[in-house]
Structures are given as C-alpha cells and as structure tokens.
Amino acid sequence: MRTRNRRHAALTLLAPALLWQGAVHAQQTTAPATPATPAAPAKRQPAAPVTSTQPDSGIAASVTVSAERPTNRIDRQVYDVKSDASSSNGSAADALNNVPSVNVDPDGSVTLRGSSNVQILVDGKPSAMLQGEARGAALQAIPADDIESVEVINNPGAQFGNEGGGGPILNLVMRRSRKPGGFGFANANVGTAGRYNSSVSGTYNEGRWGFQGGMNVRHDGRDSVSDTVRDRADGTHYTQHSTSKGLNDMGGLNGTVSYNLTDRDTLAASVSYHRRTNDQNGRDQYLTVDDAGLPLEDYVRTTSRSGTSENYGWGARWDHKGTLPGESLKTDLRVSGSTNDATNDFANAYTVGRGRSPLSRQDIDTGNRIVDLTGDYERPTDSGVLKLGYKAVRTSSTSDTMYVDIDPATQGETIDPTRTNSFKYEETVLAAYASYQLRLNERWGILGGMRVEHTDMDISQLTSQVHADNSYLNWIPSAFAQYKVSDDSTLRFSYAHRIRRPNAGDLNPYVIYRDEFNVSSGNPKLKPTKTNSFEVGYETHFGKIEANLRGYLRKEDDAILERKYFISDTVLLTTRDNLGTNRSGGLEFTLTGKLLPTLSLNTSGNLARTEQTQVELDGTQTKRTASSLSGRLRLNWQATPVDMIQTAIQAQGKQLTGQGYREPNTTVNLTYRRSLTSKLALSVNVTDLFDRNKFETITDTALVQEHTVRRFDGRVVYVGLSYRFGGVGSGDRQGEDGPRFRPGGPGGPGPGGFGPGPGGFGG
C-alpha cells in the first residue's frame, strides 16, 4: 500500500511537467503555419476588441487583441440564472429549481430528468460541500446571486470525472468580472416567520491585480408535518405522525485574488467558508395495532437537535498561454472539506407498551475532504482542437455515531452497541483524458474523447474491525456531433459511457438508526453502475422565440437502487443493492424569448418513460414502468419601464423510487421587482403562492404497503432591497427575463473561478 501511494504521489507531482514538455515538443514539430480554424461549425460573431491577452485573468494588460468567440457549445446547455428577478433573495437551490428538468426538494435532494444520480460541480470541479448529506444544507446556504449560470451536461465528455456519481452534471458557474475598476452588489431581505438574508459582493481590477469576494448571512428553513401509514401482509398496522420545526442560521464568505505574472502567465488563489446550524425540534407519535385492531404500542418521542455544519475550500491556479492562438495550459489545485456534527436528545412517553429507555441521545459526526489536482492542455491544429488532461483526486470520508441510553433517575449513560458506529472511507482516482474536436466541413463538426480512470478504495468499519479494499480500471468513451441545418437551426448528437461509483454512505454496512420504525445501512459489496446515454437535439428560432427539442435514452447496468425489508416486527431496513438494468428515455423541450415587447416567455417540459427494477421484500425481482410529464412556465411582464412582474409554475412528474414511487406535485411562485433608482431596486418574492408544497411517496410490494405525505410551510414571502455600487460591470442585470437558455456560452469563470475557461475544461 505504501509503495502504491508513493507511486501515485510521484506521478501527481511529475504530471504537469510531463504534460507541458510533451505539448512544447508537439508545438515544435507540428505547429501550423497559420492560425487554426475553429473546430465547431457553430455560428460565430466578431467580438469587440479587448485590452487583455489573458481572457481568463480579469486584468487589463497593455496589448490590444481582437478575436472571434463561439456562441454555442457542442456538449452542454447553459442557463443564465443571474438575470432572474428572484436571485437577490434566493439560494442555490432556488436557482437550480429554475433550470429545466431540475428539481430540488426542501431537503436538498436533487434530480435531473427524474434521476437522483446527479453530480454538482462548482466551476467545473467537485466540492466536498456538495457531496453526500452535506449537499442539501450547502445548496440552501449559497446565495443565488453568487451564481452566473448553470451548465447542464447530460452526457459528460472525456474531460469530466466520475467522482460523486457518474450521471449527468450540473455545473454552477460562479460570478466573475473581467472589467477594470471596481463595482459590487448589496442585498438585504426580510421574510415571514422571522426569516432574513443579506449579502454583499464586489470586484476590483487594477493593472495586473484582480480581487473578488463576498459575504452572506441567512436565517431560513422549512418546517414540516408528515404522516405515514404502513400495513404489513400479516395485518399489522402502523401510523406515524411527525412535526419538525426550526429555522437555521447560515453564513459564509469567499475571496479570490489573481495576478498577471507575465503577458502569458496568470496566478490566482481563492478561499471560501460556510457555516450552518443544525438546530431543530421534532415530535413523533407512533401507534402499532394488530390484525384485530388492538394497540400493541402507542407512544410519543420528542427530539431536540443541535449542532453545526461547516464547509471550507481553498485553491490555487496557474494559467499559461502558449505561442499559438488559443493554446493554453491550466493547472488547478483545490482542497475542500465539510464537517457535520449533530446531537439528538430523545424523550419517549409511552401510553401502551414500553420499549426503549425513556431518555436517550444520539451524537453524529461526519466529515468529508477532497484534494483535487488537474492539468488541462488545449492546442489548436489545422482542422480542429486537441485537448489533453490529467487528474489526481483523493476523497476521505468519516462517520462516527454514538447512541446512549440515559437513566432518568441517575442520569447515568449506557452506550448502545447496536446503534454506535465508526466508519472510514478513502478513495484515490488517477485519470487522464484526450479529446479532439474536428470541423469536417461547413456543416458538420465532431468531438470524440476517451478517458481512463484507475480507482483505489479502502473501507474501514472501525466498530467491527472489518477492512476491505478494491481497485479497478475503467475506459470511458464519449462522442458528440453537430450539423448546421441553416443559419438558425442546428442538430446535435451525443453519446457517453459513464460509471457511478458508490459513495461512503452507500458502502457503510453498519445499521444506522433513523427513528423507531426505520433504520438504514449501506452495502460494501456494491459495484459501480455502468451507464450508456444517447441524446439527439434540435435547436432553432421562430421569430424572437428560441426553441430546443431533445430526445434521450439512458441504460444503466448494475443499477444501485433502494431495497427494503423488515429486520423485526416493526423496524424496516432500507439498504442498497445492484439491481439489474434500468432504462429511461424521453423528450425534453424549451421555449425562450419575447412574445410581446413587454412579455417574455421561458418554458420547458420533459415527457419521460422509466423502467426500473423492483425488489420485493421476499427478494424476487420485477420490472416497474412509469410515464411522467414535468414542466416549468415562467412569464415576465415589464409592466412599466421600472416595474416587472414574474410568475413561475413548477410541476414535477411521477418518479420511481425502486420499490414504489413519488406522486407529482406543483408549486407557483410570484416575484415583483421595481427599480427605485438606476442603482437601487425593491423586490417582493412569494414562494409556493397557494401553499401546496407536499411530497407524497408510496411503497407498494407484496409484503408491505406504505403511504407517506410530507407537507412544508411552503408559502414564504420575502421583501428586500438590492443596490449596485461602483462602475457598471458584467454583473449588471439588464432586461430581467428570468433564466435564459443559451445553446452554449462561456465554459466557466475568469479569475477566481478555478473552473473551465473558454475551452470548457472540467478536469
């Protein structure tokens, strides 16, 4: 093991030098005599001259250049969320909920086209704060106003890794500025039930230096009420009524500094920190009756929860421009981590029966850390663009849970070994990729790539002193093509092979207590899920309306799905297993543009068909299929030159869950925005206008029938002010049209983003 780790470290340190040495040699032997023709047959337009030789630096240099910039991308869709009127008081979860086919529920669970196997990246890179159970809290803590755009990459190419899931990618491209001078934004909002949030962000660029940063605070959350009815085949009947209350405090800061070392070299560094409280109070009433209707157990459990979640990150980046137009080398190091600690104090009051100790406590401490080093080289050729890259990433996860029973008389504590657990997981991935984008003629362009990944996993169940490891090699191809039908219409084709590695929670075999009726555990024998995904898209214009239609088909082998079975008369265990093959497909559309000079439309829909393996409690497997229609409709009305009203309807279709399904649900949001001055604006935001935000899930097997309805205090009203100070910058909101779909756009941020630049590298 030590020898292997030293070899990995040596390769990691040597990779940048070897990559650049090979690039220089290739340049000396094969450099074209004239500037290369861009590979993609995308519609192009001349860009205005800019006073910089560093497109990603954000710092003005002394050389004036002029270039053309492609207006669309072959492998992704880009949604502009910075112009959404509600972004001044929303969160990242709210911004994602405005993206077609994306749904974020109040717990922070994210689905895309009904699939929960979604990677969320920040500026093209993985972040510990968006992994595992920390994801929901992080999405609620990040201000929507910090996000420039969201890139939806349904079929990721060779430059994207498979950490955190091998499914489609949602890439959060954070705000950045490349204009000289300084400017910024400040927001302050107050909401119902004592909610509030505020943020300030700014940018200053002068000479070779650039600075960007921000701070935010938030007091928010969603109270909920849920009811569960469960019936076993033997006639036993269970009910559970639950309430959960508590708003949480969130705050964060981030900063970036960049420096043009030379006309060809830029250095940048960034730091970020977020903190969130976990305070919450809950009440659960449990009732169990036999087949004759006689009560077997009836009691109430109250829960008082406290604790904090913390997320941090820092990074460093070096960008070097080669001597050829468009040639670049980017080296990016990121370190991110998240910690979560929570203490649950339980008190049980029994009316019928007597189960556990009336007083108990559960302490939970989890942590996650990611060290990510990438290098990306891009070089134009006579007919296309060559991209090469490497990646070395180390992920460490820990989980410690202690459960104690407390004597009411003496307050003495006794550890419950069946609910106490310590687990550690480490994963090392070494990867390299190559892709080539080629222009065949005036109409056809293609992009092909291959990625190779070597994975080492070490699993340590410290409580039971069980250790396991595994390693494997994967070859991951991808292919894209586009055909320019006319000046206004384009056909796109894509294929990607991906893998989804199980995460730490999926692999931990220890049984974790959730409540008196439900426990969960992972499965250390899980294998990666292999996914083959196909997509064809058509983009066109009808007057001032931009239309996009995409058909897709996805097949998963060794799919990781939930499996439930009883481990006692009343306790249901939820675990995961590789359950055969799943298939899904559908049609997705978006329409964006102006219906009238003062009325803008942004609508999307997804008609999906899903076939999923279902495992009965007796172990038999069957297939379940479902059709669903999801959609969004957003209308922006510029009532007067200073008044804008936005109405948004979000409808989520039926979703299969492995042994059941989730029913559809619909919400309506309303926003009013008024420009008080050229720099100051007032906004009023109402989420879930009709207070219908609920989630209804059904488990339907031969041995158990379960129906759960969870309702949230969905209707929340915010009133706020936003102020722009300093010079006019790229962050200005003009023409509040809501999230606009663009078939392409910049691949990532400039200074401080540490993500994909115009080349769209994702590491």
Residue pairs with C-beta under 8 A, 6 or more apart in sequence:
4 456
5 428
8 392
8 428
8 430
11 392
11 430
12 373
12 392
12 430
15 373
15 375
15 390
15 392
16 331
16 375
19 329
19 375
19 377
19 388
19 389
19 390
20 320
20 329
20 377
22 388
23 322
23 327
23 329
23 377
23 379
23 388
26 379
27 322
27 323
27 324
27 327
27 379
30 381
31 323
31 324
32 324
32 380
32 381
32 382
35 324
35 325
35 326
35 380
36 324
36 325
36 326
36 380
36 381
36 382
36 383
36 384
36 385
37 382
37 383
37 439
38 44
38 68
38 70
38 380
38 385
38 439
39 383
39 384
39 385
39 437
39 438
39 439
39 445
39 447
40 70
40 72
40 73
40 74
40 437
40 439
40 445
40 447
40 482
41 439
41 441
41 442
41 443
41 444
41 445
41 482
41 483
41 484
42 70
42 71
42 72
42 73
42 74
42 445
42 482
42 484
42 490
42 744
43 71
43 72
43 484
43 487
44 68
44 69
44 70
44 71
45 68
45 69
45 71
46 66
46 68
47 66
47 67
47 68
47 69
48 66
49 64
49 65
49 66
50 64
50 65
50 66
50 178
51 60
51 61
51 62
51 63
51 64
52 59
52 60
52 61
52 63
52 65
52 178
53 61
53 63
53 65
53 263
53 264
53 321
54 61
54 260
54 263
54 264
54 266
54 319
54 321
55 178
55 750
55 757
55 758
56 266
56 319
56 749
56 750
56 751
56 753
56 757
56 758
57 178
57 210
57 258
57 260
57 266
57 268
57 319
57 750
57 751
58 176
58 177
58 178
58 203
58 205
58 210
58 212
58 258
58 750
58 751
58 752
59 180
59 205
59 207
59 208
59 209
59 210
59 258
59 259
59 260
59 266
59 751
60 180
60 205
60 207
61 208
61 260
61 263
62 263
63 263
67 325
69 758
70 744
71 742
71 744
71 745
72 490
72 539
72 742
72 743
72 744
72 745
73 743
73 744
73 745
73 747
73 760
74 437
74 445
74 447
74 480
74 481
74 482
74 492
74 744
75 153
75 155
75 156
75 157
75 447
75 480
75 494
75 760
76 151
76 152
76 153
76 171
76 744
76 760
77 151
77 152
77 548
77 741
77 742
77 743
78 149
78 150
78 151
78 152
78 741
78 742
78 743
78 744
78 745
78 746
79 98
79 99
79 100
79 149
79 150
79 151
79 152
79 739
79 740
79 741
79 742
80 148
80 149
80 739
80 740
80 741
80 742
80 745
81 87
81 95
81 98
81 99
81 144
81 147
81 148
81 149
81 150
81 739
82 145
82 147
82 148
82 149
82 175
82 731
82 733
83 733
83 734
83 735
83 736
83 737
83 738
83 739
83 740
84 90
84 95
84 98
84 144
84 646
84 736
84 738
84 739
85 636
85 644
85 646
85 671
85 673
85 683
85 736
85 738
86 94
86 144
86 646
86 669
86 671
86 683
86 685
87 94
87 95
87 144
87 145
87 147
88 144
88 145
88 187
88 189
88 681
88 683
88 720
88 722
89 187
89 189
89 191
89 197
89 683
89 685
89 718
89 720
90 143
90 144
90 145
90 685
91 139
91 140
91 141
91 142
91 143
91 144
91 218
91 220
92 138
92 139
92 140
92 141
92 142
92 143
92 144
92 146
92 147
92 172
93 104
93 108
93 136
93 139
93 140
94 104
94 144
94 687
95 144
95 147
95 150
95 739
96 102
96 104
96 110
96 139
96 150
96 170
97 103
97 104
97 650
98 632
98 634
98 648
98 738
98 739
99 150
99 152
99 170
99 739
100 152
100 588
100 590
100 604
100 605
100 606
100 632
100 741
101 112
101 113
101 152
101 588
101 604
101 606
101 630
102 110
102 111
102 112
102 150
102 152
102 170
103 110
103 111
103 112
103 630
103 650
103 652
104 110
104 139
105 695
106 222
106 224
106 693
106 712
106 714
107 136
108 135
108 136
108 137
108 138
108 139
108 140
109 116
109 136
110 116
110 118
110 120
110 135
110 139
110 170
111 118
111 655
112 118
112 152
112 154
112 167
112 168
112 170
113 154
113 168
113 552
113 584
113 586
113 588
113 606
113 608
114 584
114 606
114 608
114 610
114 628
114 630
114 653
114 655
114 656
115 167
115 168
115 554
115 584
117 165
117 166
117 167
117 168
117 500
117 529
117 531
118 165
118 167
118 168
118 169
118 170
119 126
119 156
119 163
119 164
119 165
119 166
119 167
119 168
119 169
119 170
120 127
120 130
120 135
120 139
120 164
120 169
120 170
120 171
120 172
121 127
121 130
121 169
121 170
121 171
121 172
121 755
121 762
122 130
122 171
122 172
122 174
122 755
123 171
123 172
123 173
123 174
123 748
123 749
123 753
123 754
123 755
123 756
124 171
124 747
124 748
124 755
124 756
124 761
124 762
124 763
125 332
125 334
125 372
125 374
125 754
125 755
125 762
125 763
126 161
126 163
126 164
126 336
126 370
126 372
126 393
127 311
127 313
127 334
127 336
127 370
128 134
128 311
128 313
128 336
128 337
128 338
128 368
128 369
128 370
129 135
129 138
129 274
129 311
129 313
129 336
129 338
130 138
130 139
130 164
131 164
131 338
131 368
131 370
131 395
131 503
132 366
132 368
132 397
132 503
132 504
132 505
133 340
133 366
133 505
134 309
134 311
134 338
134 340
134 366
134 368
137 250
137 276
137 309
137 340
138 274
138 311
138 338
140 218
140 220
140 221
140 250
140 276
141 216
141 218
141 250
141 251
141 252
141 274
141 276
141 311
142 172
142 252
142 274
143 187
143 197
143 199
143 214
143 216
143 218
145 175
145 185
145 187
145 199
145 201
146 174
146 175
146 199
146 201
146 214
146 216
146 254
147 172
147 173
147 174
147 175
148 173
148 174
148 175
148 176
148 749
149 173
149 745
149 746
150 170
150 171
150 172
150 173
150 739
151 169
151 170
151 171
151 173
151 747
152 168
152 169
152 170
153 160
153 168
153 169
153 170
153 171
153 762
154 168
154 494
154 533
154 535
154 550
154 552
155 168
155 478
155 480
155 494
155 495
155 496
155 533
155 534
155 535
156 168
156 169
156 478
156 496
156 498
156 762
157 435
157 447
157 449
157 478
157 480
157 496
157 762
158 433
158 434
158 435
158 449
158 450
158 451
158 476
158 477
158 478
159 376
159 387
159 389
159 433
159 435
159 449
159 451
159 760
159 761
159 762
159 763
160 169
160 762
160 763
161 391
161 393
161 429
161 431
161 451
161 453
161 762
161 763
162 429
162 453
162 474
162 476
162 498
162 499
162 500
162 501
163 370
163 393
163 395
163 427
163 429
163 501
164 503
165 500
165 501
165 503
166 498
166 499
166 500
166 501
166 528
166 529
166 531
167 498
167 500
167 531
168 533
169 762
171 748
171 755
171 756
171 762
173 746
173 748
173 749
173 753
173 755
174 749
174 752
174 753
174 755
175 201
175 731
175 749
176 203
176 212
176 730
176 749
176 750
176 751
176 752
176 753
177 183
177 203
177 205
177 212
177 729
177 730
177 731
177 750
177 751
178 205
178 730
178 750
178 751
179 203
179 205
179 727
179 729
179 730
180 205
180 206
181 204
181 205
181 206
181 726
181 727
181 729
182 202
182 203
182 204
182 205
182 726
182 727
183 202
183 203
183 724
183 725
183 726
183 727
183 728
183 729
183 731
184 200
184 201
184 202
184 203
184 724
184 725
184 726
185 199
185 200
185 201
185 202
185 722
185 723
185 724
185 725
185 731
186 198
186 199
186 200
186 722
186 723
186 725
187 197
187 198
187 199
187 200
187 720
187 721
187 722
187 723
188 196
188 198
188 720
188 721
189 196
189 197
189 198
189 683
189 685
189 718
189 719
189 720
189 721
190 196
190 718
190 719
190 720
191 197
191 220
191 716
191 717
191 718
191 719
192 715
192 716
192 717
192 718
193 247
193 713
193 716
194 219
194 247
195 219
195 220
195 247
195 716
195 718
196 217
196 218
196 219
197 216
197 217
197 218
197 219
197 220
197 718
198 216
198 217
198 218
199 214
199 215
199 216
199 217
200 214
200 215
200 216
201 212
201 213
201 214
201 215
202 212
202 213
202 214
202 725
202 726
203 210
203 211
203 212
203 729
203 731
204 210
204 211
204 212
205 211
208 259
208 260
208 261
209 257
209 258
209 259
210 256
210 257
210 258
210 259
210 751
210 752
211 255
211 256
211 257
212 255
212 256
212 751
212 752
213 253
213 254
213 255
213 256
214 253
214 254
214 255
215 251
215 252
215 253
216 250
216 251
216 252
216 253
217 249
217 250
217 251
218 249
218 250
218 251
219 247
219 248
219 249
219 250
220 247
220 248
220 250
221 246
221 247
221 248
222 712
222 713
222 714
223 243
223 244
223 245
223 246
223 712
223 713
224 242
224 243
224 244
224 710
224 711
224 712
224 713
225 241
225 242
225 243
225 244
225 710
225 711
226 240
226 241
226 242
226 708
226 709
226 710
226 711
227 239
227 240
227 241
227 242
227 708
227 709
228 238
228 239
228 240
228 242
228 517
228 706
228 707
228 708
229 237
229 238
229 239
229 706
229 707
229 708
230 237
230 238
230 239
230 240
230 517
230 572
230 704
230 705
230 706
230 707
231 237
231 238
231 704
231 705
231 706
232 238
232 566
232 703
232 704
233 702
233 703
233 704
234 291
235 290
235 291
236 288
236 289
236 290
236 291
236 296
236 569
236 570
237 288
237 289
237 290
237 291
237 293
238 286
238 287
238 288
238 517
238 570
239 285
239 286
239 287
240 284
240 285
240 286
240 287
240 515
240 517
241 284
241 285
242 282
242 283
242 284
242 285
243 282
243 283
244 280
244 281
244 282
245 280
245 281
245 282
246 279
246 280
246 281
246 305
248 276
248 277
248 278
248 279
248 280
249 276
249 277
250 274
250 275
250 276
250 277
251 274
251 275
251 276
252 272
252 273
252 274
252 275
252 311
253 272
253 273
254 270
254 271
254 272
254 273
255 270
255 271
255 272
256 268
256 269
256 270
256 751
256 752
256 753
257 268
257 269
257 270
257 752
258 266
258 267
258 268
258 269
258 751
258 752
259 266
259 267
259 268
260 266
261 267
263 321
264 320
264 321
264 322
265 318
265 319
265 320
265 321
266 317
266 318
266 319
266 751
267 316
267 317
267 318
268 316
268 317
268 319
268 751
268 752
268 754
269 314
269 315
269 316
269 317
270 313
270 314
270 315
270 752
270 754
271 312
271 313
271 314
272 311
272 312
272 313
272 314
273 310
273 311
273 312
273 313
274 310
274 311
274 312
275 308
275 309
275 310
275 311
276 308
276 309
276 310
277 306
277 307
277 308
277 309
278 305
278 306
278 307
278 308
278 309
278 340
278 341
278 342
279 305
279 306
279 307
280 303
280 305
281 302
281 303
281 304
281 305
282 302
282 303
282 305
283 300
283 301
283 302
283 303
284 300
284 301
284 302
284 303
284 515
284 516
285 299
285 300
285 301
286 297
286 298
286 299
286 300
286 301
286 516
286 517
287 295
287 297
287 298
288 295
288 296
288 297
288 298
288 570
289 295
289 296
290 296
295 352
295 353
296 352
296 353
297 350
297 352
297 353
297 355
297 570
298 350
298 351
298 352
298 353
299 348
299 349
299 350
299 351
299 352
299 353
299 355
300 348
300 349
300 351
301 346
301 347
301 348
301 349
301 515
301 516
302 346
302 347
302 349
303 344
303 345
303 346
304 344
304 345
305 342
305 343
305 344
305 345
306 342
306 343
307 340
307 341
307 342
307 343
307 364
308 340
308 341
309 338
309 339
309 340
309 341
310 338
310 339
310 340
311 336
311 337
311 338
312 336
312 337
312 338
313 334
313 335
313 336
313 337
314 334
314 335
314 336
315 332
315 333
315 334
315 335
315 754
316 332
316 333
317 330
317 331
317 332
317 333
317 754
318 330
318 331
319 328
319 329
319 330
319 757
320 328
320 329
320 330
321 327
321 328
322 328
322 329
322 379
324 379
324 380
325 380
326 378
326 379
326 380
326 385
327 378
327 379
327 380
328 376
328 377
328 378
328 757
328 759
329 375
329 376
329 377
329 378
330 374
330 375
330 376
330 377
330 757
330 761
331 373
331 374
331 375
332 372
332 373
332 374
332 375
332 376
332 754
332 763
333 371
333 372
333 373
334 370
334 371
334 372
334 373
334 754
335 369
335 370
335 371
335 372
336 369
336 370
336 372
337 367
337 368
337 369
337 370
338 367
338 368
338 369
339 365
339 366
339 367
340 364
340 365
340 366
340 367
341 363
341 364
341 365
341 366
342 363
342 364
343 361
343 362
343 363
343 364
344 361
344 362
344 363
344 364
345 359
345 360
345 361
346 359
346 360
346 361
346 362
347 358
347 359
348 355
348 356
348 357
348 358
348 359
348 360
349 358
350 358
355 516
356 405
356 516
357 405
357 406
357 407
357 408
358 408
359 405
359 406
359 407
359 408
360 403
360 404
360 405
360 406
360 416
361 403
361 404
361 406
361 413
362 401
362 402
362 403
362 419
362 513
363 400
363 401
363 402
363 403
364 399
364 400
364 401
365 398
365 399
365 400
365 401
366 397
366 398
366 399
366 400
367 396
367 397
367 398
368 395
368 396
368 397
368 398
368 504
369 395
369 396
369 397
370 393
370 394
370 395
370 396
371 393
371 394
372 391
372 392
372 393
372 763
373 391
373 392
373 393
374 389
374 390
374 391
374 392
374 761
374 763
375 389
375 390
375 391
376 387
376 388
376 389
376 759
376 761
376 763
377 387
377 388
377 389
378 385
378 386
378 387
378 759
378 761
379 385
379 386
379 387
380 386
383 438
383 439
384 436
384 437
384 438
384 439
385 436
385 437
385 759
386 434
386 435
386 436
387 433
387 434
387 435
387 436
387 437
387 449
387 759
387 761
388 432
388 433
388 434
389 432
389 433
389 434
389 761
389 763
390 430
390 431
390 432
390 433
391 429
391 430
391 431
391 432
391 433
391 763
392 428
392 429
392 430
392 431
393 428
393 429
393 431
394 426
394 427
394 428
395 425
395 426
395 427
395 428
395 429
396 424
396 425
396 426
396 427
397 424
397 425
397 426
397 503
397 504
398 422
398 423
398 424
398 425
399 421
399 422
399 423
399 424
399 504
399 505
399 508
400 421
400 422
400 423
401 419
401 420
401 421
401 422
401 512
401 513
402 415
402 420
403 415
403 416
403 419
403 420
403 513
404 413
404 414
404 415
404 416
405 413
405 414
405 416
406 412
406 413
406 414
407 413
407 414
418 511
419 511
419 512
419 513
420 463
421 461
421 463
421 508
421 510
421 511
421 512
422 461
422 462
422 463
423 459
423 460
423 461
423 462
423 463
423 504
423 508
423 510
424 459
424 460
424 462
425 457
425 458
425 459
425 460
425 504
425 507
425 508
426 457
426 458
427 455
427 456
427 457
427 458
427 501
428 455
428 456
429 453
429 454
429 455
429 456
430 453
430 454
431 451
431 452
431 453
431 454
432 451
432 452
433 449
433 450
433 451
433 452
434 449
434 450
435 447
435 448
435 449
435 450
435 478
436 447
436 448
436 449
437 445
437 446
437 447
438 445
438 446
438 447
438 448
439 445
440 446
442 484
443 483
443 484
443 485
444 481
444 482
444 483
444 484
445 481
445 482
446 479
446 480
446 481
446 482
447 479
447 480
447 481
448 477
448 478
448 479
448 480
449 477
449 478
449 479
450 475
450 476
450 477
450 478
451 475
451 476
451 477
451 478
452 473
452 474
452 475
452 476
453 473
453 474
453 476
453 499
454 471
454 472
454 473
455 470
455 471
455 472
455 473
455 474
455 501
456 469
456 470
456 471
457 469
457 470
457 471
457 501
458 467
458 468
458 469
459 467
459 468
459 469
459 507
459 524
460 466
460 467
461 467
461 508
461 509
461 510
461 524
463 510
464 510
466 509
468 524
472 528
474 499
474 528
476 496
476 497
476 498
476 499
477 495
477 496
477 497
478 494
478 495
478 496
478 497
479 494
479 495
479 496
480 492
480 493
480 494
480 495
481 492
481 493
481 494
482 490
482 491
482 492
482 493
483 490
483 491
483 492
483 493
484 490
485 491
485 540
488 540
488 541
489 538
489 539
489 540
489 541
490 538
490 539
490 540
490 743
491 536
491 537
491 538
492 535
492 536
492 537
492 538
492 539
493 535
493 536
493 537
494 533
494 534
494 535
494 536
494 537
495 532
495 533
495 534
495 535
496 531
496 532
496 533
497 530
497 531
497 532
497 533
498 530
498 531
498 533
499 528
499 529
499 530
499 531
500 528
500 529
500 531
500 556
500 560
501 528
502 522
502 523
502 526
502 527
502 528
502 560
502 576
504 522
505 522
506 522
506 523
506 526
506 560
506 576
507 522
507 523
507 524
507 526
508 521
508 522
508 524
509 521
509 522
509 523
509 524
510 521
510 522
511 519
511 520
511 521
511 567
511 573
512 519
512 520
512 521
513 519
514 520
516 570
516 571
517 570
517 571
517 572
518 571
518 572
518 574
519 567
519 571
519 572
519 573
519 574
520 573
520 574
520 575
521 573
521 574
521 575
522 575
522 576
523 575
523 576
523 577
526 560
526 576
526 577
526 578
527 558
527 578
528 558
529 556
529 557
529 558
529 559
529 560
529 578
530 556
530 557
530 558
531 554
531 555
531 556
531 557
532 554
532 555
533 552
533 553
533 554
533 555
534 552
534 553
534 554
535 550
535 551
535 552
535 553
536 550
536 551
536 552
537 548
537 549
537 550
537 551
538 548
538 549
538 550
539 546
539 547
539 548
539 743
540 546
540 547
541 547
543 593
544 593
544 594
545 591
545 592
545 593
545 594
545 595
545 601
546 590
546 591
546 592
546 593
546 741
546 743
547 589
547 590
547 591
548 589
548 590
548 591
548 741
548 743
549 587
549 588
549 589
550 587
550 588
550 589
551 585
551 586
551 587
551 588
552 585
552 586
552 588
553 583
553 584
553 585
554 583
554 584
554 585
555 581
555 582
555 583
556 581
556 582
556 583
557 580
557 581
558 578
558 580
559 578
559 579
559 580
559 581
559 582
559 612
559 613
560 576
560 577
560 578
560 579
561 576
561 577
561 579
561 582
561 612
561 613
561 615
561 658
562 574
562 575
562 576
562 657
562 658
562 659
563 574
563 575
563 576
563 577
563 579
563 615
563 658
563 659
564 572
564 573
564 574
564 575
564 617
564 659
564 699
564 701
564 704
565 572
565 573
565 617
566 572
566 573
566 617
566 703
566 704
567 573
572 704
577 615
579 613
579 615
579 621
579 658
580 613
580 621
581 613
582 610
582 611
582 612
582 613
583 610
583 611
584 608
584 609
584 610
584 611
585 608
585 609
586 606
586 607
586 608
586 609
587 606
587 607
588 604
588 605
588 606
588 607
589 604
589 605
590 602
590 603
590 604
590 741
591 601
591 602
591 603
591 604
592 601
592 602
592 603
592 740
592 741
593 600
593 601
594 600
594 601
595 601
598 637
598 638
598 639
599 635
599 636
599 637
599 638
600 635
600 636
600 637
600 638
600 737
600 738
601 634
601 635
602 632
602 633
602 634
602 635
602 636
602 737
602 738
602 739
602 740
602 741
603 631
603 632
603 633
603 634
604 631
604 632
604 741
605 629
605 630
605 631
605 632
606 629
606 630
606 631
606 653
607 627
607 628
607 629
608 627
608 628
608 629
608 630
608 653
609 625
609 626
609 627
610 625
610 626
610 627
610 628
610 656
611 623
611 624
611 625
612 623
612 624
612 625
612 626
612 656
612 658
613 621
613 622
613 623
613 624
613 658
614 621
614 622
614 623
614 624
614 658
614 659
614 701
615 621
615 658
615 659
616 622
616 659
616 701
616 702
616 703
617 701
617 702
617 703
617 704
618 702
618 703
624 656
624 661
626 654
626 655
626 656
626 661
627 654
628 653
628 654
628 655
628 664
629 651
629 653
630 651
630 652
630 653
630 664
631 649
631 651
632 648
632 649
632 650
632 651
633 647
633 648
633 649
634 646
634 647
634 648
634 649
634 738
634 739
635 646
635 647
635 648
636 644
636 645
636 646
636 736
636 737
636 738
637 644
637 645
637 646
638 644
638 736
639 645
641 675
642 674
642 675
642 676
643 672
643 673
643 674
643 675
644 672
644 673
644 674
644 736
645 670
645 671
645 672
645 673
646 670
646 671
646 672
646 673
646 736
646 738
647 668
647 669
647 670
647 671
648 668
648 669
648 670
648 671
648 738
649 666
649 667
649 668
650 666
650 667
650 668
650 669
651 664
651 665
651 666
652 664
652 665
652 666
653 664
654 661
654 662
654 663
654 664
655 661
655 662
657 697
657 699
659 699
659 700
659 701
660 697
660 698
660 699
660 700
660 701
660 706
661 697
661 698
661 700
662 695
662 696
662 697
662 698
663 695
663 696
663 697
663 698
665 692
665 693
665 694
665 695
665 696
666 692
667 687
667 688
667 689
667 690
667 692
667 693
667 714
668 688
668 689
668 690
669 685
669 686
669 687
669 688
669 689
670 685
670 686
670 689
671 683
671 684
671 685
671 686
672 683
672 684
673 681
673 682
673 683
673 684
673 736
674 681
674 682
674 683
675 681
676 682
679 723
679 724
679 725
680 721
680 722
680 723
680 724
681 721
681 722
681 723
682 719
682 720
682 721
683 718
683 719
683 720
683 721
683 722
684 717
684 718
684 719
685 717
685 718
685 719
685 720
686 715
686 716
686 717
686 718
687 714
687 715
687 716
688 712
688 714
688 715
688 716
689 715
690 715
691 713
691 714
691 715
692 714
693 711
693 712
693 714
694 709
694 710
694 711
694 712
695 709
695 710
696 707
696 708
696 709
696 710
697 707
697 708
698 706
698 707
698 708
699 705
699 706
699 707
724 732
746 757
746 758
747 755
747 756
747 757
747 758
747 759
747 760
747 761
748 755
748 756
748 757
748 760
748 761
749 755
749 757
750 757
755 762
756 762
